[in-house]
Amino acid sequence: METTAENTPVTDQPAVNPLERRIDLSVALAEFEQDVEKRLHSLGRKLKVAGFRPGKAPKAMVERQYGDQARQEALTDALDRALGEALQSQKLRIAGYPRIEPKQSESKTHLEFAAVFEVYPEVKIGDLSSSSIERAVFEVTPAEVDNTIEVLRQQRVRYEEADRAAASGDQVVVDFLGRKDGEPFAGGQATDYGFVLGRGMMLPDFETAIIGLKAGESKTFDLAFPADYGAADLAGQTVSFEVTVKKVSAPVLPEVDADFARSLGVADGDLERMRSEIEGNLRREVTRRLRGREKEQVLDVLLQTTPVQAPQALVDGEVDRLVKQARAEMQQRGLKGDDFPVQPEWFTAQATRRIQLGLILAEIIREQELRADPAAVRALVDEAAQSYENPDEVVQWYYGQPDRLAEIESVAIEAAAVEWALGKIQVTDKPISFDELMGRQG
């Protein structure tokens, strides 16, 4: 089928998107109709009509059943060919999907259309040599292992009833009734309400009032709600609470013994093996976090030194993906979209950054001819497998799944691009605390 294309700029209004292009497409009407006839003939073979042998239905019936489908398919194929030839001849890389617009034409021999689309921007990697970053460094010591063991003990705490006054860290069960202006208010009362003092589950002044009380003791006290309290009718207001402590339970931490080791997955209960596994997990987590911080710094430098416009079509696609991901996560948590509607504009900045970085990294990979190093791929697979009970089986699974292995290879190539950029940037090592690395500092 004869199709032609011509690259013509938009001239009726100022260009607001420098990546937008417009190509005029022309489809020969005679050849289009011939293609439609061929498609109808082929589709007619499938049509079964009572009183006619299969494939022998009258042409009018075939036209009525499949006419629209045949024309749509023929036109789509013709436009695809015309656009493909134009893009190839003009060496244009289309971003997203084109918008096909019919054109008014007096031609009796051709159908006229315009394809409007965005192209990928030219990316020129900026000078990285004058940029600098402070690379966080940290080495795991026995102290971090000890602290981690203590955290694991706290996670396995149990509570035993105690005949003494409540203290911070205790679990208490209380009845309480709150009054505002002498009247009970919504949400201000509960029976057999349990919580742990010092965990921040209640307002600080509420918990302070309970500390020092024994089971069976009561107390009435005033409490001022913060000015930014969530309930508008209570924010900044002072109310009166009457609290009765019904039970006080003291925390009992597990001993660091064989049973404790077995609870962490060390089958034989060996404490040295337990410490070794905890240290190994810590080192992997520390390495992962240090690598992540370093990568984010390098990506920030790349964005600063390599300005690039993200095609809006790609940004829109990434926003749509992020919205769907957010909604899926909400559903997993039992929330419905109507309860907390996700707004696409929340993700625009994030999507734009991702597309820009993807373009920059792709250009580095192209320029430097980077490939996925088999050793680097295997290291990533081994790292992913370490969190499973049978790492060898996970490794075999990855290498037996081409799609999954391709994902790892993409990660390895991207890491190589980041490493290349890092080699161009001025780097100063700076020690970081364990708490800051783990995000525990306020």
N, C-alpha and C positions, 0 to 999 in steps of 0.2 A: 504494500500500500504506500502510495506517495505521501510523504509528510515532510514539511519544511519547518524550520525554526529560525528565528532571528532575535538576537539579543538587543533589546531596546530599552534605554533608561526611562524611568518615570519622569515625565517632564511637566505634568500638570500641577505638581505641588512640590515644595522643597523636601528633599530626602531627610527623614528623621532617623533612619537606620542605615548607616553606611554599608552594612552587610547585605542589604536587600537588593535582589536583582529581579529583573522582569524579562521574560523571553516570550516572544510571540510565536505561536504554533499554528500550523496550517495543515489540515487533513483533506486530501482529495476526496470529494464527495462520491465520485463514481467508484473508486476503489473501496471506499468505506461500505457502500451498498453491496458490492460484490462479496466483501468479507461477511457482512450480515447474512447474505443469502447462504454462504457456505456454512455458517454457524446454525442457521435455521434448518438446513438440510441434515446436519449432523444431529441436532437436538430432536428433529422430527423422528429419527429412528427409534427414539426412546418412548415416544408417545403412543399409548395404547388407547384406541377409541373403539367402542362397540360397533360391530358391523364392518370393521376394516382390519385387514391383516396388519401385524406389527410393522410399523415404519411406513405404512401406506396411507396415513391419515391425510385428508385434504390440506392443501397448503394454507388455506384460510384458518383452519383450526390450529395448525402449527404456529402461524403468525400470532394468533390470538393468545396462545399459551406461552410462547417463548419469545415473542417479538421484542419486548422491552429488555429482556435479559440479553438477547443476542446483540442488540444495539449498544447496550451499556458495556458489554465485554469488548466488542469491536472498537468502540471509541476509546476505552481505557487502554487497550493494547496499542492503538495508533498513537495516542498522546504519550504513552510511556516510551515508545520507540523514538518519537520526535524529540522528546525532552532528553532522553539518554544520548542521542546523537549530538544534540546541541551542547550538553554538558561536557561530553568527551572532546568535541572539536574546540571548545573554548577553555578546556581544562579547568572547569569549575567544580568545586567540591560542595555539594549541597548539604546543608545542615537542617535536619528535620524533614518534613514533608512539604512539597509544594502546594500552593493554593491555585487551583485551576479556575480561571474565570472565562466564561464565554464572551466573545466580542461581537458587537453588532457589525455586520458586514453586508455589502450589497453583492458579494460574489455569488455567482450561480454554480460555481464549480468546486468551491472549497468551504470547509467549516473552519472558522477562525476562533482561536483561544489565546489566552495569555497565562503563562505560568509565573507566579510570584513566589519567591523563596529567598531564604538566606543562604549565604555561603560561609564556609569556615574562614576565620580571619587569618591573616598572615601573622605568624608569631616569630619574633626575633628575641632570642634570649638576651637579657641585659647583662651588664658587667657586674659580676658577683664579687670580684676581688676587693672592692672597697667596702663591702658589707661585713658585719661581724655579729657573732652570737656568743652568749655565755652558755656553755654546755654543762648541764648538771651532772655531777659525778657522786657516786655513793658506793660504798663497799659494805656488804653484809658482815656483821660481827656476831659473836655469841650473844651479845646483849639483845639484838633484834630477835634472835631465836627464842631467848628467854621471854621477851615481851610477847611474842606470838603465842607461846605456850600459855602464858597468863591469859591472853585474850580467849584462847580456846577453852581454858578452864571456866572463864566467866560465861562463855556461851553454853556451858553444860552445868550451870549452877542449879541447885535444888534448894528448897526452902523448908525449914523445920520450925514448927510452932515454938515460940519462945515466951517465957513468963517474965518479961521485962518491958521497959519503956521502948517505944519505937525509935529507931535511929536511921540515919541515911544509909541506904542500901537494903533496908528491910522491906519485905513484902507485907502490906497491910490490907485488911478488909474493913471497910467503913460504911456507915450509913451517914448521909448528909442531906441537909435541907437549907437552901438559900432563900433569903427574903430580901426584896427590894421595896423600900418604903413600907415595910411591915407585911408585904404580901409575897407569897411564893411566886417565883418566876419560871418560865419555861426553860427546861434543861438544868435547873438548879437543884435537882434532888435525885438521889439514887439510894438503892438498898443493896447491901452485900457487894459493894463496888471494890474491886481489888486492883492494886497497882504497886509499883516499886518506888519507894522514896528515893529521890535523887536522879531519876531517869528523865525528868522533864515532862512527865505525862500530865501533870497538873500544874497550875500556876505556882511559882516559887513561894509566895506568901501562904498559899493553901497548904503546901507540904510542910513549911516551917511550923505552922500551927499544930500539925499532927505530931511532929517530932517531940518526944518526951512523954507522950501519952501511952498508957498501958491498955490492954484489952479490958473493956468494960467502962473505960473512962470517956467522958464527954467534954466538949469545949465549945463555947460560942465566941466568935471573933468577927471583926470587920475586915473586909477585903476590898481593895480598890482595883478595878479592872483597868488594864492599860488603855491608853487613849486610842491605840490602833487595834484593839481587840476585834475579832471577826464579827461578833454580833453587835450591830450598830446600837441596839437599845441598851447594851451594857457597857460599851466602850466609854472609859473615863468615869464610870459610875462606881459608887461605893455601896456594897451590899453587906448583909449579915449572914454568916453561916453558922449552923449548929451541926457539929460532927461528933459521932460516936464511934470509937474504935472497937471493932468486934474481934479482931485477930491480928496478932503480930507474929511474923515468921522471919527467922534469921537466915541469911544466905549460907549455904554449905557448899564449898568448892570441892570438886573431886581431887583426890590425891594424884600426884604424877607417878603412877605406877603402871604395872603391866596391863591392868584393866583399862586404864586411861589410854594407853598406847593402842590397845586393840580397838577402842572406840574410834580411833583415828584411822583405822584400816591397816594397822601393823599386826598381821595375823599372829605372830609368835610373841607379841607383847614386849619385844626388845626395845628398851628406852633409847639406846644409842642409835638404833635404826630409825626410831621415831624422830630423834633430833636431826638425823641426817636427811630424812625425807622432808621435814619442815624446812631445813636450811636450803635444800634443793628447790623446793617450791618458792621460797622467799627470793632466792637468787633469780629464778625465772621471772617472777613478778617484778622485781626491781629492774631487771634488764628490759623487760617489756615497757615499763613506765619511763625509764630513762630514754629508751629508743623513741617512744612516742613523743616525749617532750622535745627531743632533738629534731625529729621529723617536722613537728609543727613549726618550730623556729625556722627551719630551712624553707618550708612552704611559705611562711610569711615573707621571707627575704625574696623568694621567687616572685611573689605577687607584687612586691614593692619595686623590684627592678625590671619586671617584664610586664608592662601594661598590655592588657589584651581585652578586647570586647567579647563578651559571651553572646553567642547567637541566642536570641530570645526564644526560638523554637526549642533549643536544647535546655534552656533554663526552665521553660514551661514543662517540659517532659520530666525534668528532675524534681520540680515542685510536685507534680502529680505523683511521682513515685514516693516522695517523702510523706505526702498526705496519706496515701494508702498505707504506708508503713505505720504511721502514727495511729491511724484508725484500727489497724490490726492489733497493735499493742494495747490499745484501749479495750478492745473486745476481749483480749486475753486476761485483762484485769477485771472483767465483768462490767465494764462501762459501755454504754450505748452512745452512738453518735449524737442522739438528741440531747443526752445529758450534758455533753461537753463537745459542742460542734467544733471541728477542726477548721481553721481558716487558712487557705492557701498562702496568704500574704505573710504568715508567720515564717514560712520557709524560703522566701524569695532570696534573702541575703545568703543563707546557707547554700542554696542551690546555685546561685551565681558564683560563689567562691569555688564550689566543687567543679563546675564547668570550666572556669578559668584555669584552675590548677590542672585539670585533665588535659586541656589544650597545651599548657606549658610543658607538662611532663611528657606528653606525646611527642612534642617537638624535640625535647632533649633525647628521648629514646631514638627518634628518627635520625637526628644529627650525629649522635654518638654511636649509632648502629648497635644499641644495647640488646642483648639476648638474655634469656633466662639461663643462668649458670646452673647446671645439674646439681652441683654441690650445694649451692644456695637453696635450690628447691628442696633437696633432701633435708637440709637443716630446718627449713620451715615446716616440712611434714613431720619430722621428728619432734619439733617443738609442740606442734598441735597434738601429737599423739601422747605426749607425756602426761596429759591430764586424764587419760583413760586407764582403766585397770589393766588392759592388755595392749600396750603400745605397739607391739609387733603386728598384731592383727589390724590395727588402725592404719599403719604404714602400708600394709598389703592392700587394704581397702582403697586408699588414695591412689596407689599405682595401678589399681584395677578399674578405676573410674576416670576415664579420660576427661570428662567435663570438670570433675572436682580437681584433678591435677592441673588442668588449664587455669583454674582460678588461682591456685598456688603459684603457678608460673607467672601470672599477671602481677601478683604481689611481689614476686622476686624481681621482675623487670622494673617495677615502680621503685622498689627499694634501691636498685642499682642507679636509677636516675637521681634519687635523693642523695645517694652516696657520692655521685659525680658532682652534684651541686655543692655538697658539703666540702668537697676537696677544693673548691674555688673560694669558699668563704673563710674569713678570718675567725678562728675558733679559740676561745679562752675557757679553760675548765674552771668550774666553780662548784665547790662542795655544797651539797644540799642535805637538809636533815631528813631523817626517815619519815617523820610525821608530815613534813611538807610534801615529800614525794608521794606519800599515800593519801594526800588530800585531807589530813586530819587537823590542819591549822585553821582557826577561824578567821 
